Amino acid sequence: MEGNNFSKLVTVPVALKGGSNYLLWSRLVKTAIGRLGLWSHITDDGPKPVANETEEGEEEKTLTKAEAKKWVQEDLMVLSVLQGSLDVPLLEAYSYSETPKHLWETLLEMFGNISNISRVFELKRAINS
């Protein structure tokens, strides 16, 4: 996939503002990234080396430079989509995440846990308003 066209193809129509819209945001992100076959960048740590048999009959695990480079490039594109779909205060708070998997898991832990105190507060506030 061409890097310069990626941001035009992947848009998340709702910015994550916190726990109040996390479920909607997460579904939209999953659809946007998943339709391009890049959801593994959220769920996996990276490509696994493939076992190849050497001339001596031993197995050797290898990963080509091209495969590793492609993974890193796609990983950064997915991270960019996630970062671009965060409200500015959240982006500033979570900009330390270096991989989309880490950012996704951090946001899930913070906003996706229904028993989370901040989530309970936001639900109570929504009910009372």
DSSP file (Angstrom, degrees, kcal/mol; ACC not computed):
  #  RESIDUE AA STRUCTURE BP1 BP2  ACC     N-H-->O    O-->H-N    N-H-->O    O-->H-N    TCO  KAPPA ALPHA  PHI   PSI    X-CA   Y-CA   Z-CA
    1    1 A M              0   0    0      0, 0.0     2,-0.3     0, 0.0     5,-0.1   0.000 360.0 360.0 360.0 134.5    0.0    0.0    0.0
    2    2 A E    >>  -     0   0    0      1,-0.1     4,-0.9     2,-0.1     3,-0.8  -0.490 360.0-143.6 -68.1 127.9    1.3    3.4   -0.9
    3    3 A G  H >> S+     0   0    0     -2,-0.3     4,-0.6     1,-0.2     3,-0.5   0.864  97.2  55.2 -61.3 -38.9    2.2    5.4    2.2
    4    4 A N  H 34 S+     0   0    0      1,-0.2    -1,-0.2     2,-0.1     4,-0.2   0.705 111.4  44.6 -73.0 -17.8    1.1    8.7    0.8
    5    5 A N  H <> S+     0   0    0     -3,-0.8     4,-1.4     1,-0.1     3,-0.5   0.567  92.0  85.1 -96.1 -11.7   -2.4    7.4    0.0
    6    6 A F  H XX S+     0   0    0     -4,-0.9     4,-1.9    -3,-0.5     3,-0.6   0.914  86.5  50.8 -60.1 -47.8   -2.9    5.5    3.3
    7    7 A S  H 3< S+     0   0    0     -4,-0.6    -1,-0.2     1,-0.3    -2,-0.1   0.790 109.1  53.0 -65.2 -26.0   -4.2    8.5    5.3
    8    8 A K  H 34 S+     0   0    0     -3,-0.5    -1,-0.3    -4,-0.2    -2,-0.2   0.810 111.7  46.1 -75.0 -29.7   -6.7    9.2    2.6
    9    9 A L  H << S+     0   0    0     -4,-1.4     2,-0.7    -3,-0.6    -2,-0.2   0.771 109.0  57.8 -82.7 -27.5   -8.0    5.6    2.7
   10   10 A V     <  +     0   0    0     -4,-1.9     2,-0.4    -5,-0.2    -1,-0.2  -0.894  61.7 154.4-115.3 108.9   -8.2    5.3    6.5
   11   11 A T        -     0   0    0     -2,-0.7    70,-0.0    -3,-0.1    74,-0.0  -0.991  30.3-153.5-130.6 142.3  -10.4    7.8    8.4
   12   12 A V        -     0   0    0     -2,-0.4    17,-0.1    69,-0.1    -2,-0.0  -0.963  11.4-154.8-111.9 113.3  -12.1    7.3   11.7
   13   13 A P  S    S+     0   0    0      0, 0.0     2,-0.4     0, 0.0    -1,-0.1   0.572  75.5  56.7 -71.4  -7.9  -15.1    9.6   11.7
   14   14 A V  S    S-     0   0    0     11,-0.1     2,-0.3    10,-0.1    14,-0.0  -0.985  75.6-140.0-126.8 129.6  -15.2   10.0   15.5
   15   15 A A        -     0   0    0     -2,-0.4     2,-0.5    71,-0.1    71,-0.2  -0.677  27.6-113.4 -84.9 139.8  -12.4   11.2   17.8
   16   16 A L  B     +a   86   0A   0     69,-3.1    71,-2.6    -2,-0.3    74,-0.2  -0.611  38.7 171.2 -72.4 123.0  -11.9    9.4   21.1
   17   17 A K        -     0   0    0     -2,-0.5     2,-0.3     1,-0.4    -1,-0.2   0.515  56.3 -75.5-108.8 -10.9  -12.8   11.9   23.8
   18   18 A G  S >  S-     0   0    0      1,-0.1     3,-1.1    72,-0.0    -1,-0.4  -0.978  79.9 -29.0 147.1-158.4  -12.6    9.5   26.7
   19   19 A G  G >  S+     0   0    0     -2,-0.3     3,-0.7     1,-0.2     4,-0.4   0.755 118.9  72.7 -64.6 -25.3  -14.7    6.8   28.2
   20   20 A S  G 3  S+     0   0    0      1,-0.2    -1,-0.2     2,-0.1     4,-0.1   0.791 115.1  19.4 -65.6 -27.4  -18.0    8.3   27.0
   21   21 A N  G <> S+     0   0    0     -3,-1.1     4,-2.6     2,-0.1    -1,-0.2   0.170  89.8 111.8-126.9  19.7  -17.4    7.3   23.4
   22   22 A Y  H <> S+     0   0    0     -3,-0.7     4,-3.2    -4,-0.3     5,-0.2   0.920  77.4  51.1 -60.6 -45.9  -14.8    4.6   23.7
   23   23 A L  H  > S+     0   0    0     -4,-0.4     4,-1.8     2,-0.2    -1,-0.2   0.925 114.0  43.5 -62.1 -44.9  -17.0    1.7   22.5
   24   24 A L  H  > S+     0   0    0      2,-0.2     4,-2.2     1,-0.2    -1,-0.2   0.951 115.9  48.7 -62.6 -49.0  -18.1    3.6   19.4
   25   25 A W  H  X S+     0   0    0     -4,-2.6     4,-2.5     1,-0.2     5,-0.2   0.914 109.7  51.4 -57.7 -45.9  -14.6    4.8   18.6
   26   26 A S  H  X S+     0   0    0     -4,-3.2     4,-2.3     1,-0.2    -1,-0.2   0.872 109.8  49.6 -64.5 -36.7  -13.1    1.3   19.1
   27   27 A R  H  X S+     0   0    0     -4,-1.8     4,-2.1    -5,-0.2    -1,-0.2   0.912 112.1  48.1 -66.8 -41.2  -15.6   -0.3   16.7
   28   28 A L  H  X S+     0   0    0     -4,-2.2     4,-2.5     2,-0.2    -2,-0.2   0.887 112.1  49.0 -67.1 -38.7  -14.9    2.4   14.1
   29   29 A V  H  X S+     0   0    0     -4,-2.5     4,-2.8     2,-0.2     5,-0.4   0.925 109.7  51.9 -64.9 -44.4  -11.2    2.0   14.4
   30   30 A K  H  X S+     0   0    0     -4,-2.3     4,-2.3    -5,-0.2     5,-0.2   0.903 112.7  45.7 -60.5 -41.0  -11.4   -1.8   14.1
   31   31 A T  H  X S+     0   0    0     -4,-2.1     4,-1.9     2,-0.2    -1,-0.2   0.936 113.9  48.2 -65.9 -46.9  -13.5   -1.4   10.9
   32   32 A A  H  < S+     0   0    0     -4,-2.5     4,-0.3     1,-0.2    -2,-0.2   0.904 122.5  32.4 -63.3 -43.7  -11.2    1.2    9.4
   33   33 A I  H ><>S+     0   0    0     -4,-2.8     5,-1.7    -5,-0.2     3,-1.0   0.872 117.1  54.9 -82.5 -38.9   -7.9   -0.7   10.1
   34   34 A G  H ><5S+     0   0    0     -4,-2.3     3,-1.9    -5,-0.4     5,-0.2   0.834  97.1  63.4 -65.2 -33.8   -9.3   -4.2    9.7
   35   35 A R  T 3<5S+     0   0    0     -4,-1.9    -1,-0.2     1,-0.3    -2,-0.1   0.729 103.4  50.6 -66.4 -18.4  -10.7   -3.6    6.2
   36   36 A L  T < 5S-     0   0    0     -3,-1.0    -1,-0.3    -4,-0.3    -2,-0.2   0.340 118.1-111.7 -97.9   5.6   -7.2   -3.0    5.0
   37   37 A G  T < 5S+     0   0    0     -3,-1.9     3,-0.2    -4,-0.1    -3,-0.2   0.766  87.7 114.1  73.8  25.1   -5.9   -6.2    6.6
   38   38 A L    > < +     0   0    0     -5,-1.7     3,-1.9     1,-0.1     4,-0.3   0.249  31.8 107.4-112.3  11.8   -3.8   -4.4    9.1
   39   39 A W  T >>  +     0   0    0      1,-0.3     3,-2.2    -6,-0.3     4,-1.5   0.778  66.7  73.7 -62.2 -25.3   -5.6   -5.4   12.3
   40   40 A S  H 3> S+     0   0    0      1,-0.3     4,-2.7     2,-0.2    -1,-0.3   0.727  84.2  67.5 -61.7 -19.5   -2.7   -7.7   13.2
   41   41 A H  H <4 S+     0   0    0     -3,-1.9    60,-0.5     1,-0.2    -1,-0.3   0.686 104.8  43.0 -73.4 -16.5   -0.7   -4.5   14.0
   42   42 A I  H <4 S+     0   0    0     -3,-2.2    -2,-0.2    -4,-0.3    -1,-0.2   0.780 124.3  34.0 -90.9 -34.6   -3.1   -4.1   17.0
   43   43 A T  H  < S+     0   0    0     -4,-1.5     2,-0.2    61,-0.0    -2,-0.2   0.697 112.6  57.1 -97.8 -20.9   -3.1   -7.7   18.1
   44   44 A D     <  -     0   0    0     -4,-2.7    57,-0.2    -5,-0.2     0, 0.0  -0.713  67.1-135.8-115.3 162.1    0.4   -8.9   17.3
   45   45 A D  S    S-     0   0    0      1,-0.4    -1,-0.1    -2,-0.2    -4,-0.1   0.612  72.5 -69.7 -87.4 -14.3    3.9   -7.9   18.3
   46   46 A G  S    S-     0   0    0     -6,-0.2    -1,-0.4    29,-0.0     2,-0.1  -0.825  73.3 -34.9 144.9 175.1    5.3   -8.2   14.8
   47   47 A P        -     0   0    0      0, 0.0     3,-0.0     0, 0.0    21,-0.0  -0.361  56.0-131.9 -67.4 141.7    6.2  -10.8   12.2
   48   48 A K        -     0   0    0      1,-0.1    14,-0.1    -2,-0.1    -2,-0.0  -0.750  27.6-104.6 -92.0 138.8    7.5  -14.1   13.4
   49   49 A P        -     0   0    0      0, 0.0     2,-0.4     0, 0.0    14,-0.2  -0.340  35.3-126.2 -60.3 142.9   10.7  -15.5   11.8
   50   50 A V  E     -B   62   0B   0     12,-2.6    12,-2.6    -3,-0.0     2,-0.5  -0.735  19.2-118.1 -93.6 139.0   10.0  -18.4    9.5
   51   51 A A  E     -B   61   0B   0     -2,-0.4     2,-0.4    10,-0.2    10,-0.2  -0.659  35.5-178.0 -79.1 124.5   11.8  -21.7    9.9
   52   52 A N  E     -B   60   0B   0      8,-3.2     8,-3.7    -2,-0.5     2,-0.5  -0.936  26.3-121.3-120.2 145.2   13.9  -22.6    6.9
   53   53 A E  E     -B   59   0B   0     -2,-0.4     6,-0.2     6,-0.2     2,-0.1  -0.744  26.3-143.5 -88.9 130.4   16.0  -25.7    6.5
   54   54 A T    >   -     0   0    0      4,-3.8     3,-1.9    -2,-0.5    -1,-0.0  -0.284  32.4 -96.4 -82.3 173.6   19.7  -25.2    6.0
   55   55 A E  T 3  S+     0   0    0      1,-0.3    -1,-0.1     2,-0.1    -2,-0.0   0.796 126.2  57.3 -60.6 -28.5   21.9  -27.3    3.8
   56   56 A E  T 3  S-     0   0    0      2,-0.1    -1,-0.3     1,-0.0     3,-0.1   0.433 122.0-107.2 -83.5   1.6   22.9  -29.3    6.8
   57   57 A G  S <  S+     0   0    0     -3,-1.9     2,-0.2     1,-0.3    -2,-0.1   0.524  78.6 130.4  86.3   6.0   19.3  -30.2    7.5
   58   58 A E        -     0   0    0      1,-0.0    -4,-3.8    -5,-0.0     2,-0.4  -0.601  60.7-113.5 -90.4 154.2   19.0  -27.9   10.5
   59   59 A E  E     -B   53   0B   0     -6,-0.2     2,-0.4    -2,-0.2    -6,-0.2  -0.713  30.8-173.7 -88.5 137.3   16.2  -25.4   10.9
   60   60 A E  E     -B   52   0B   0     -8,-3.7    -8,-3.2    -2,-0.4     2,-0.5  -0.998  17.6-138.9-130.2 128.8   17.1  -21.7   10.8
   61   61 A K  E     +B   51   0B   0     -2,-0.4     2,-0.3   -10,-0.2   -10,-0.2  -0.770  31.0 173.2 -92.5 127.5   14.6  -19.0   11.6
   62   62 A T  E     -B   50   0B   0    -12,-2.6   -12,-2.6    -2,-0.5     2,-0.4  -0.929  24.6-168.8-133.9 156.0   14.8  -16.0    9.3
   63   63 A L        -     0   0    0     -2,-0.3    -2,-0.0   -14,-0.2     0, 0.0  -0.963  29.6-126.2-141.3 122.7   13.0  -12.8    8.6
   64   64 A T     >  -     0   0    0     -2,-0.4     4,-2.3     1,-0.1     5,-0.2  -0.300  17.0-121.4 -70.7 155.6   13.9  -10.8    5.5
   65   65 A K  H  > S+     0   0    0      1,-0.2     4,-2.9     2,-0.2     5,-0.2   0.882 114.7  55.2 -59.9 -38.7   14.9   -7.2    5.8
   66   66 A A  H  > S+     0   0    0      2,-0.2     4,-2.5     1,-0.2    -1,-0.2   0.907 108.0  47.7 -63.6 -42.0   12.0   -6.4    3.4
   67   67 A E  H  > S+     0   0    0      2,-0.2     4,-2.3     1,-0.2    -1,-0.2   0.922 114.4  46.3 -64.9 -43.6    9.5   -8.1    5.6
   68   68 A A  H  X S+     0   0    0     -4,-2.3     4,-2.3     2,-0.2    -2,-0.2   0.914 113.6  48.7 -64.8 -42.8   10.7   -6.4    8.7
   69   69 A K  H  X S+     0   0    0     -4,-2.9     4,-2.4     2,-0.2    -2,-0.2   0.904 110.8  50.7 -64.0 -42.1   10.8   -3.0    7.0
   70   70 A K  H  X S+     0   0    0     -4,-2.5     4,-2.7    -5,-0.2     5,-0.2   0.919 109.9  50.2 -62.4 -43.9    7.2   -3.5    5.6
   71   71 A W  H  X S+     0   0    0     -4,-2.3     4,-2.9     1,-0.2    -2,-0.2   0.935 111.4  48.0 -60.4 -46.6    6.0   -4.4    9.1
   72   72 A V  H  X S+     0   0    0     -4,-2.3     4,-2.3     2,-0.2    -1,-0.2   0.911 112.7  48.9 -61.8 -43.2    7.6   -1.3   10.7
   73   73 A Q  H  X S+     0   0    0     -4,-2.4     4,-1.8     2,-0.2    -2,-0.2   0.938 114.8  43.8 -63.2 -47.4    6.2    0.9    7.9
   74   74 A E  H  X S+     0   0    0     -4,-2.7     4,-2.6     1,-0.2     5,-0.2   0.889 111.2  55.7 -64.6 -38.5    2.7   -0.5    8.3
   75   75 A D  H  X S+     0   0    0     -4,-2.9     4,-2.4    -5,-0.2    -1,-0.2   0.912 108.6  47.1 -60.1 -43.7    2.9   -0.3   12.1
   76   76 A L  H  X S+     0   0    0     -4,-2.3     4,-2.1     2,-0.2    -1,-0.2   0.856 110.5  52.7 -67.8 -34.5    3.7    3.4   12.0
   77   77 A M  H  X S+     0   0    0     -4,-1.8     4,-1.9     2,-0.2    -2,-0.2   0.923 111.2  46.2 -65.7 -43.4    0.8    4.0    9.5
   78   78 A V  H  X S+     0   0    0     -4,-2.6     4,-2.4     2,-0.2    -2,-0.2   0.910 111.5  52.0 -65.7 -41.6   -1.6    2.2   11.9
   79   79 A L  H  X S+     0   0    0     -4,-2.4     4,-2.9     1,-0.2    -1,-0.2   0.898 107.8  53.3 -59.3 -40.1   -0.2    4.2   14.9
   80   80 A S  H  X S+     0   0    0     -4,-2.1     4,-2.5     2,-0.2    -1,-0.2   0.890 107.4  50.4 -62.6 -40.7   -0.7    7.4   12.9
   81   81 A V  H  X S+     0   0    0     -4,-1.9     4,-0.8     2,-0.2    -2,-0.2   0.935 112.5  47.0 -63.1 -46.0   -4.4    6.5   12.3
   82   82 A L  H >< S+     0   0    0     -4,-2.4     3,-1.1     1,-0.2    -2,-0.2   0.947 114.0  46.8 -61.0 -48.2   -4.9    5.8   16.0
   83   83 A Q  H >< S+     0   0    0     -4,-2.9     3,-1.4     1,-0.3    -1,-0.2   0.886 109.5  54.9 -61.9 -38.5   -3.1    9.0   17.0
   84   84 A G  H 3< S+     0   0    0     -4,-2.5    -1,-0.3     1,-0.3    -2,-0.2   0.647 104.4  55.4 -69.7 -14.6   -5.1   11.0   14.4
   85   85 A S  T << S+     0   0    0     -3,-1.1   -69,-3.1    -4,-0.8     2,-0.4   0.282  89.3  96.5-102.1  10.4   -8.4    9.7   15.9
   86   86 A L  B <  S-a   16   0A   0     -3,-1.4   -69,-0.1   -71,-0.2   -71,-0.1  -0.805  80.7-112.7-100.6 141.2   -7.7   10.9   19.4
   87   87 A D    >>  -     0   0    0    -71,-2.6     4,-2.5    -2,-0.4     3,-0.7  -0.394  41.5-104.2 -61.7 149.0   -8.9   14.2   20.9
   88   88 A V  H 3> S+     0   0    0      1,-0.3     4,-2.6     2,-0.2     5,-0.2   0.852 118.9  51.6 -52.8 -46.0   -6.0   16.6   21.4
   89   89 A P  H 3> S+     0   0    0      0, 0.0     4,-1.8     0, 0.0    -1,-0.3   0.896 113.6  45.8 -60.6 -36.7   -5.8   16.1   25.3
   90   90 A L  H <> S+     0   0    0     -3,-0.7     4,-2.3   -74,-0.2    -2,-0.2   0.897 110.5  53.2 -70.6 -39.7   -5.7   12.4   24.9
   91   91 A L  H  X S+     0   0    0     -4,-2.5     4,-0.6     1,-0.2    -1,-0.2   0.925 110.7  47.3 -59.6 -44.3   -3.1   12.5   22.1
   92   92 A E  H  < S+     0   0    0     -4,-2.6     3,-0.5    -5,-0.2    -1,-0.2   0.889 113.9  48.0 -63.9 -38.4   -0.9   14.6   24.4
   93   93 A A  H  < S+     0   0    0     -4,-1.8     3,-0.2    -5,-0.2    -2,-0.2   0.824 122.4  31.9 -72.5 -31.7   -1.4   12.2   27.3
   94   94 A Y  H >< S+     0   0    0     -4,-2.3     3,-1.5     1,-0.2    -1,-0.2   0.153  80.1 110.9-115.4  18.8   -0.7    9.0   25.3
   95   95 A S  T 3<  +     0   0    0     -4,-0.6    -1,-0.2    -3,-0.5    -2,-0.1   0.623  64.7  76.3 -69.9 -10.9    1.8   10.2   22.7
   96   96 A Y  T 3   +     0   0    0     -3,-0.2    -1,-0.3    -4,-0.1     2,-0.2   0.677  67.1 108.8 -72.6 -16.8    4.5    8.1   24.4
   97   97 A S    <   -     0   0    0     -3,-1.5    -3,-0.0     1,-0.2     4,-0.0  -0.440  49.5-170.3 -65.5 127.0    3.1    4.9   22.9
   98   98 A E        +     0   0    0     -2,-0.2    -1,-0.2     1,-0.1   -19,-0.1   0.603  66.2  42.1 -97.3 -13.4    5.5    3.7   20.3
   99   99 A T  S  > S-     0   0    0      1,-0.1     4,-2.2   -20,-0.1     5,-0.2  -0.950  77.0-125.3-130.7 153.5    3.4    0.9   18.7
  100  100 A P  H  > S+     0   0    0      0, 0.0     4,-2.9     0, 0.0     5,-0.2   0.865 112.5  56.5 -63.6 -33.7   -0.3    0.8   17.8
  101  101 A K  H  > S+     0   0    0    -60,-0.5     4,-2.6     2,-0.2     5,-0.2   0.940 108.4  46.0 -62.2 -46.4   -0.6   -2.4   19.9
  102  102 A H  H  > S+     0   0    0      2,-0.2     4,-2.2     1,-0.2    -1,-0.2   0.920 114.7  47.2 -63.4 -44.0    0.7   -0.6   23.0
  103  103 A L  H  X S+     0   0    0     -4,-2.2     4,-2.5     2,-0.2     5,-0.2   0.930 113.0  49.0 -63.1 -45.6   -1.5    2.5   22.4
  104  104 A W  H  X S+     0   0    0     -4,-2.9     4,-2.6     1,-0.2    -2,-0.2   0.933 113.0  46.6 -59.7 -47.7   -4.6    0.3   21.8
  105  105 A E  H  X S+     0   0    0     -4,-2.6     4,-2.3    -5,-0.2    -1,-0.2   0.869 112.2  51.1 -65.0 -36.8   -4.0   -1.8   25.0
  106  106 A T  H  X S+     0   0    0     -4,-2.2     4,-2.0    -5,-0.2    -1,-0.2   0.926 112.8  44.8 -65.7 -45.2   -3.4    1.4   27.0
  107  107 A L  H  X>S+     0   0    0     -4,-2.5     4,-3.2     2,-0.2     5,-0.7   0.884 112.5  52.3 -67.0 -38.5   -6.6    3.0   25.8
  108  108 A L  I  X>S+     0   0    0     -4,-2.6     4,-1.7    -5,-0.2     5,-0.6   0.927 110.6  47.8 -61.2 -45.2   -8.6   -0.3   26.3
  109  109 A E  I  <5S+     0   0    0     -4,-2.3     4,-0.3    -5,-0.2    -2,-0.2   0.889 118.7  40.6 -63.1 -39.4   -7.3   -0.5   29.9
  110  110 A M  I  <5S+     0   0    0     -4,-2.0     9,-0.2    -5,-0.2    -2,-0.2   0.918 135.3  11.2 -77.0 -44.9   -8.2    3.1   30.6
  111  111 A F  I  <5S+     0   0    0     -4,-3.2    -3,-0.2    -5,-0.2    -2,-0.2   0.639 118.2  62.0-113.7 -18.2  -11.5    3.5   28.9
  112  112 A G  I  <<S+     0   0    0     -4,-1.7     2,-0.8    -5,-0.7    -3,-0.2   0.609  77.4  94.6 -89.4 -11.5  -12.7    0.0   27.9
  113  113 A N    > < -     0   0    0     -5,-0.6     3,-1.9    -4,-0.3     6,-0.3  -0.723  61.1-158.1 -86.4 112.7  -13.0   -1.5   31.4
  114  114 A I  T 3  S+     0   0    0     -2,-0.8    -1,-0.2     1,-0.3    -2,-0.0   0.755  92.4  54.9 -63.7 -24.4  -16.6   -1.0   32.5
  115  115 A S  T 3  S+     0   0    0      4,-0.1    -1,-0.3    -3,-0.1     2,-0.1   0.493  79.9 120.7 -87.6  -1.8  -15.5   -1.3   36.2
  116  116 A N    <>  -     0   0    0     -3,-1.9     4,-2.3     1,-0.1     3,-0.3  -0.397  68.3-132.1 -62.9 134.4  -13.0    1.5   35.8
  117  117 A I  H  > S+     0   0    0      1,-0.2     4,-2.4     2,-0.2     5,-0.2   0.879 106.1  51.4 -59.0 -41.1  -13.7    4.3   38.2
  118  118 A S  H  > S+     0   0    0      1,-0.2     4,-2.2     2,-0.2    -1,-0.2   0.873 109.7  50.6 -66.1 -34.5  -13.4    7.0   35.5
  119  119 A R  H  > S+     0   0    0     -3,-0.3     4,-2.4    -6,-0.3    -2,-0.2   0.913 109.5  50.2 -67.6 -42.4  -15.9    5.1   33.3
  120  120 A V  H  X S+     0   0    0     -4,-2.3     4,-2.5     1,-0.2    -2,-0.2   0.921 110.6  50.6 -60.7 -44.6  -18.4    4.7   36.1
  121  121 A F  H  X S+     0   0    0     -4,-2.4     4,-2.5     1,-0.2    -1,-0.2   0.924 110.6  48.6 -59.1 -45.8  -18.1    8.5   36.7
  122  122 A E  H  X S+     0   0    0     -4,-2.2     4,-2.3     1,-0.2    -1,-0.2   0.884 111.0  50.2 -65.2 -38.2  -18.7    9.3   33.1
  123  123 A L  H  X S+     0   0    0     -4,-2.4     4,-2.4     2,-0.2    -1,-0.2   0.923 111.2  48.6 -64.8 -43.8  -21.7    6.9   32.9
  124  124 A K  H  X S+     0   0    0     -4,-2.5     4,-2.2     1,-0.2    -2,-0.2   0.913 111.6  50.1 -61.8 -41.9  -23.2    8.6   36.0
  125  125 A R  H  X S+     0   0    0     -4,-2.5     4,-0.8     1,-0.2    -1,-0.2   0.903 110.8  49.4 -63.0 -41.1  -22.6   12.0   34.5
  126  126 A A  H  < S+     0   0    0     -4,-2.3     3,-0.5     1,-0.2    -2,-0.2   0.887 111.2  49.3 -65.9 -39.1  -24.3   10.9   31.2
  127  127 A I  H  < S+     0   0    0     -4,-2.4    -1,-0.2     1,-0.2    -2,-0.2   0.892 111.9  48.6 -66.7 -39.6  -27.3    9.5   33.1
  128  128 A N  H  <        0   0    0     -4,-2.2    -1,-0.2     1,-0.2    -2,-0.2   0.572 360.0 360.0 -79.9  -9.1  -27.8   12.7   35.2
  129  129 A S     <        0   0    0     -4,-0.8    -1,-0.2    -3,-0.5    -2,-0.2   0.467 360.0 360.0-102.8 360.0  -27.5   15.1   32.2
